[in-house]
Amino acid sequence: MLPQNTLLKNKTLLITGSAGFIGANLVTELLKTQSPINIIGIDNMNDYYDVSIKKYRLAEIEKVAVEHPDSKWTFIKGNIADKALIEDVFTIYKPSVVVNLAAQAGVRYSITNPDVYIEANLIGFYNILEACRNHPVEHLVYASSSSVYGTNKKVPYSTDDKVDNPVSLYAATKKSNELLAHAYSKLYNIPSTGLRFFTVYGPAGRPDMAYFSFTNRLINNQDIQIFNYGNCKRDFTYVDDIVEGIKRVMQHAPEKQNGEDGLPLPPYAVYNIGNSNPENLLDFVTILQEELIRAKVLPSDYDFETHKKLVPMQPGDVSVTYADTSALERDFGFKPSTSLRDGLRKFAEWYHKFYQNEK
């Protein structure tokens, strides 16, 4: 395992995308386990999906913050593509560790709305890098994606694999993030770590993800589309496992060292965070329907078969995602382990409470 070289307690952290699915869960975990800590959160609260879910996440953070009065939580509504705002945040708060989770997500949405991907994922990330250059930080951690692997045939996907053939604009922006981070690490000796997330799911997640959108459609007696006629596999990773992985990575910045030419070697790393256990989509749907019935989201006599439609692959999609997490295990002693059934059970119970019990 790598030595821990970046303590989080008594530090100021900047977490972008802090009202997002992963960001909000990360903030609450850090408040619970790393107090006293000062966390600055930024999110533009856009309406890509139901803003009430983002507000719910922020309210959950506030509850945890109240329980840990020795820590400080500050939320800023703003866009990381606003360079002046980012410069002000770094100047005022002087974060020691930065976790960039703000991004426009979604493969299919990138086909119809490319502008927002360029703004958030390229311009926004560039602004973060520039701020880290001008206000040195101990560690920059940023979200990449399993989408960078494109249609690679070799599985499981390893960070040693070439990823030069993205099949969506979203994937291209995430690969660009890795390239930009490498250049800034080399030029300005900024310790940076990219994390390729694999199909993150859980309570209060993104409604555009399959498990959530399927549930919404079934509730409304609508059909669900299962792509590639069900011949897809996804490495579903429960959000708590993702957050634990991020927390461990944050505390291990790549070491600064010089090469034979006396110039800095880039203190740069990239890791996969996935469950390393891809599930067939048809099996996933079966587990989801069982857990939705168990949580009383759907009635026990619900006719699933009439609502399942097998359809061709969508542009930008890939047939399998499968993470090689051996480097994560080697360097941080951690491997995601939440089973799909356990994770979907927690989602179904949350869904029932959020949408059905409280309305």
C-alpha positions in Angstrom: 0.0 0.0 0.0 1.0 3.6 -0.6 2.0 5.7 2.4 -0.6 8.2 3.6 0.8 11.6 2.8 -2.2 14.0 2.7 -4.1 14.3 6.0 -7.6 15.7 5.7 -8.4 16.7 9.2 -8.0 20.4 10.0 -7.7 21.1 6.2 -9.8 23.1 3.8 -11.2 21.0 1.0 -13.0 22.2 -2.2 -15.5 19.7 -3.7 -17.1 20.7 -6.9 -20.4 19.2 -7.9 -21.2 18.9 -4.2 -25.0 18.7 -4.8 -24.4 15.9 -7.3 -24.8 12.2 -6.5 -21.2 11.4 -5.7 -20.3 14.8 -4.4 -23.0 15.0 -1.8 -22.3 11.5 -0.5 -18.6 12.4 -0.3 -19.2 15.6 1.7 -21.4 13.8 4.2 -18.8 11.0 4.6 -15.9 13.4 5.1 -17.9 15.4 7.7 -18.7 12.2 9.6 -15.2 10.7 9.5 -12.7 13.5 9.1 -13.9 16.2 11.5 -12.7 18.8 12.2 -12.6 19.8 8.5 -13.6 22.8 6.4 -15.4 21.8 3.2 -16.3 24.3 0.5 -18.8 23.0 -2.0 -19.7 24.4 -5.5 -22.6 23.3 -7.7 -24.5 25.2 -10.4 -27.8 23.3 -9.5 -28.7 23.0 -13.1 -31.9 21.3 -14.2 -30.4 18.4 -16.2 -32.5 16.3 -13.8 -35.0 17.0 -11.0 -33.5 19.8 -8.9 -35.5 18.6 -5.9 -33.1 15.6 -5.6 -30.2 18.0 -5.4 -31.9 20.1 -2.8 -32.6 16.9 -0.8 -28.9 16.0 -0.9 -27.9 19.4 0.3 -30.5 19.2 3.1 -28.9 15.8 4.1 -25.5 17.5 4.2 -26.8 20.2 6.4 -28.1 17.6 8.9 -24.7 16.0 9.1 -23.0 19.4 9.4 -25.2 20.3 12.4 -24.1 17.0 14.0 -20.4 18.0 13.6 -20.2 21.6 14.8 -16.4 21.4 15.0 -16.4 21.3 11.2 -17.5 23.9 8.7 -19.6 23.4 5.5 -20.0 26.3 3.0 -22.0 25.9 -0.1 -21.6 28.2 -3.1 -24.1 28.1 -6.0 -22.0 28.7 -9.1 -20.5 27.3 -12.3 -16.9 26.1 -12.5 -16.9 27.5 -16.1 -17.0 30.9 -14.4 -13.2 31.6 -14.2 -13.6 34.7 -12.0 -15.7 32.7 -9.5 -13.1 29.9 -9.3 -10.3 32.4 -8.9 -12.2 34.1 -6.0 -12.9 30.8 -4.3 -9.2 29.7 -4.4 -8.1 33.2 -3.3 -10.5 33.4 -0.3 -10.6 29.8 0.9 -7.1 28.5 -0.1 -8.1 24.8 -0.4 -5.4 22.2 0.3 -7.2 19.4 -1.5 -9.5 19.7 -4.5 -12.0 17.1 -5.7 -13.5 18.0 -9.0 -16.7 16.1 -9.5 -18.6 18.9 -11.3 -19.3 17.7 -14.8 -22.1 17.2 -17.3 -22.7 13.5 -17.2 -24.6 11.1 -19.6 -23.5 9.5 -22.9 -26.8 10.0 -24.8 -27.3 13.6 -23.7 -23.9 14.5 -25.1 -25.2 13.7 -28.6 -28.1 16.1 -28.4 -26.6 18.8 -26.1 -22.9 19.0 -26.8 -22.4 22.6 -25.8 -22.9 21.9 -22.1 -20.2 19.2 -22.1 -17.7 21.6 -23.6 -18.6 24.2 -21.0 -18.5 22.0 -17.9 -16.1 19.3 -18.7 -13.5 21.2 -20.7 -13.7 24.9 -19.8 -14.7 24.2 -16.2 -11.9 21.6 -15.7 -9.4 24.0 -17.3 -10.4 26.7 -14.8 -9.8 24.2 -11.9 -6.4 23.3 -13.3 -5.4 27.0 -13.7 -6.5 27.7 -10.1 -4.4 24.7 -8.8 -1.5 26.1 -10.8 -1.8 29.6 -9.3 -2.8 28.5 -5.8 -0.8 25.3 -5.2 -2.7 22.4 -3.7 -1.5 19.2 -2.0 -3.7 17.0 -4.2 -6.2 17.4 -7.1 -8.6 14.4 -7.5 -11.0 14.4 -10.4 -13.7 12.3 -11.9 -13.0 10.5 -15.1 -15.2 7.7 -16.4 -15.3 4.1 -17.6 -16.6 5.6 -20.9 -13.0 6.4 -21.9 -12.5 2.7 -22.7 -14.9 3.0 -25.6 -15.3 -0.3 -27.5 -12.1 -1.9 -26.2 -12.4 -5.6 -26.7 -10.1 -6.7 -23.9 -11.8 -7.1 -20.5 -11.5 -6.4 -17.7 -10.5 -2.8 -18.5 -7.1 -1.8 -17.2 -5.7 1.7 -16.8 -2.7 0.3 -18.8 -5.0 -0.1 -21.8 -4.9 2.4 -24.7 -8.0 4.6 -24.6 -7.7 6.6 -27.9 -11.0 5.7 -29.5 -13.9 7.3 -27.6 -17.4 6.6 -29.0 -19.2 9.6 -27.4 -18.4 13.3 -26.8 -18.8 12.6 -23.1 -16.1 10.0 -23.2 -13.9 12.3 -25.3 -14.2 15.1 -22.7 -13.3 12.7 -19.8 -10.2 11.5 -21.7 -9.4 15.1 -22.3 -9.5 15.7 -18.6 -6.9 13.0 -18.0 -4.6 14.5 -20.7 -5.0 18.1 -19.4 -4.3 16.9 -15.8 -1.2 15.1 -17.0 0.1 18.2 -18.8 -0.5 20.4 -15.7 1.1 17.8 -13.4 4.2 17.7 -15.6 4.5 21.5 -16.2 3.5 22.7 -12.7 4.2 19.7 -10.5 0.5 19.5 -9.4 -0.2 16.1 -7.8 -3.3 14.8 -9.5 -5.3 11.6 -9.5 -8.0 10.7 -12.0 -10.7 8.2 -11.1 -12.6 6.2 -13.7 -16.0 5.4 -12.2 -18.0 2.5 -13.4 -21.8 2.8 -13.5 -22.5 4.4 -10.1 -25.9 3.8 -8.5 -27.7 4.1 -5.1 -30.3 6.1 -3.2 -30.9 9.7 -4.4 -28.9 9.0 -7.6 -29.3 10.4 -11.0 -32.8 9.9 -12.6 -31.3 9.4 -16.0 -29.5 6.2 -14.9 -31.2 2.9 -15.9 -32.2 1.7 -12.5 -33.8 5.0 -11.7 -35.4 5.7 -15.0 -36.8 2.2 -15.2 -38.4 2.6 -11.8 -40.0 5.9 -12.9 -41.4 4.4 -16.1 -42.7 1.3 -14.4 -44.5 3.4 -11.7 -46.2 5.2 -14.6 -47.1 1.9 -16.4 -44.7 2.7 -19.2 -42.4 0.3 -21.1 -38.7 0.1 -20.3 -36.1 -0.4 -23.1 -33.3 -2.9 -22.6 -30.6 -2.1 -25.1 -28.7 -4.5 -27.4 -31.5 -6.9 -26.8 -30.3 -7.5 -23.3 -26.8 -8.5 -24.3 -25.1 -5.8 -22.3 -23.1 -6.1 -19.1 -22.5 -3.3 -16.7 -20.1 -3.1 -13.7 -22.5 -1.5 -11.3 -20.8 0.2 -8.4 -22.6 1.2 -5.3 -22.1 4.9 -4.3 -20.7 4.1 -0.8 -18.0 2.1 -2.4 -17.1 4.9 -4.8 -17.0 7.4 -1.9 -14.8 5.1 0.2 -12.4 4.8 -2.8 -12.3 8.6 -3.3 -11.6 9.2 0.4 -8.7 6.8 0.4 -7.2 8.2 -2.8 -7.5 11.8 -1.5 -5.1 10.9 1.3 -2.4 9.5 -1.0 -1.2 12.2 -3.4 1.3 11.0 -6.1 4.8 11.8 -4.9 6.7 14.7 -6.4 10.1 13.6 -7.8 12.6 14.6 -10.4 13.7 12.7 -13.4 17.2 12.1 -14.7 17.1 15.4 -16.5 16.5 17.2 -13.2 13.0 18.2 -14.3 9.9 17.1 -12.3 8.3 13.8 -13.3 4.5 14.3 -13.4 3.0 13.4 -10.0 0.1 11.8 -11.8 -2.1 8.7 -11.5 -5.3 7.2 -12.8 -7.4 4.4 -11.2 -10.5 2.4 -11.9 -13.2 2.3 -9.2 -15.7 -0.4 -10.1 -17.2 -3.5 -8.6 -15.2 -5.7 -11.0 -18.3 -8.0 -11.4 -20.3 -7.1 -14.5 -24.0 -8.0 -14.4 -26.1 -8.9 -17.4 -28.8 -6.2 -17.9 -31.6 -8.8 -17.9 -30.4 -10.1 -14.5 -30.1 -6.6 -13.3 -33.8 -5.9 -14.3 -34.9 -9.1 -12.5 -33.2 -8.0 -9.3 -34.6 -4.5 -9.6 -38.1 -5.7 -10.0 -37.8 -8.0 -7.0 -36.5 -5.2 -4.8 -39.1 -2.7 -6.0 -41.8 -5.2 -5.0 -40.1 -5.9 -1.7 -40.0 -2.2 -0.9 -43.7 -1.8 -1.9 -42.7 0.6 -4.7 -44.7 -1.7 -7.0 -47.5 -4.1 -6.2 -46.6 -7.9 -5.9 -48.8 -8.7 -9.0 -47.1 -6.2 -11.3 -46.8 -7.5 -14.8 -43.2 -6.8 -15.7 -43.0 -8.9 -18.9 -45.5 -6.8 -20.8 -43.4 -3.7 -20.1 -39.9 -5.0 -21.1 -38.9 -4.2 -24.6 -35.7 -5.5 -26.1 -34.2 -2.9 -28.5 -31.0 -2.4 -30.5 -27.8 -0.7 -29.1 -27.9 3.1 -28.9 -25.3 5.4 -30.5 -22.4 6.1 -28.0 -23.2 3.0 -25.9 -20.9 0.1 -25.3 -21.9 -3.6 -24.7 -19.8 -4.2 -21.6 -18.0 -2.3 -18.8 -15.7 -4.3 -16.5 -13.2 -2.7 -14.2 -9.7 -4.2 -13.4 -9.3 -2.8 -9.8 -6.0 -4.5 -9.0 -4.1 -1.2 -8.8 -6.7 0.2 -6.4 -6.4 -2.9 -4.2 -2.6 -2.8 -4.3 -2.2 0.9 -3.6 -5.1 1.6 -1.2 -6.1 -1.8 0.2 -9.6 -1.4 -1.0 -12.0 -3.2 -3.4 -15.7 -2.3 -3.9 -17.8 -5.1 -2.6 -21.5 -4.1 -2.3 -23.6 -6.6 -4.1 -26.1 -5.4 -6.7 -29.0 -6.8 -4.7 -28.0 -5.0 -1.5 -27.5 -1.7 -3.4 -30.7 -1.9 -5.3 -32.5 -2.8 -2.1 -31.3 0.5 -0.5 -32.3 2.4 -3.6 -35.8 0.9 -3.6 -36.3 1.7 0.1 -35.2 5.3 -0.5 -37.4 5.6 -3.5 -40.5 4.5 -1.6 -39.7 6.9 1.2 -38.9 9.9 -1.0 -41.6 9.6 -3.7 -44.4 7.6 -2.0 -44.3 8.0 1.8 -43.7 11.7 1.8 -46.2 12.7 -0.9 
